[in-house]
Amino acid sequence: MGHYVEKIGNTPVRFLVMFRTSYFADLSLNQWMALTPPQLLQAHFPLDQTVMENLHKKKYPIVSA
């Protein structure tokens, strides 16, 4: 299930992730959308052109607000 973590305060954050599995996979929704043909995204999601132009083809694990 997709999820994200957002820092909303001014203090440092330490984030510990644990999974009960020997396999870990990381998927960037931003990257996935950027690499999907724009006409396909627009056919399924009501996205503004500004949103489409700001998608990143490179994955950024930590993104500032």
N, C-alpha and C positions, 0 to 999 in steps of 0.2 A: 504494500500500500504506500502510495506517495506521501511524503511528509517533508517538513522543513523546520529549521530552528531559526528563530529571529531574536537577536539581542535587542532589548528595549531599554536597557539602563546604561549608566555611565561607568559601571565597575567592570573589571576584567571578568571574562567568562571562561570556565573550564568545562568542557563537554566530553563526557566519557560514553562511548558507544560499545555495547556488548551484544553479541549474537550467539546463540547456542547452535553453532554450525561451524564446520571447517572451511566453508566457502563464504566469501564476502564479495558483494557486487555493488557498485555505485553507479547510479543512473542520473544524469542531469536532464531534467525536463526542458530547461532552456536550450541545451545543446540538441536534444532530440527534436525539438520543434524547429530549430534553426536548420537542421539537416533534412527536414521533411519538405517536399515541394510546397511552395507557398499556396498554390491553388488547392492543394489537398487540405492544408490547414484551414484555409478560408471557407472551404466547403463544409467543414465540420465544427468550426469554432468562430464565434462572432468577434474576430480580432480587428482592432483598429490598425491602420497602416503603420502608425508610429510604433506600436508593439512589434509588428512584424520586422521593422527595420532595426530594432534594438535587440533582437535575439542574437546570441553568441554561438558560433560554430565550435569554439574552443570551450572546454569545460573549465569553469572556475569554481573550485570547491568552496571558497569563501568569497562572498560578494558583499561589498559595502552598500549601505542604503543610499 
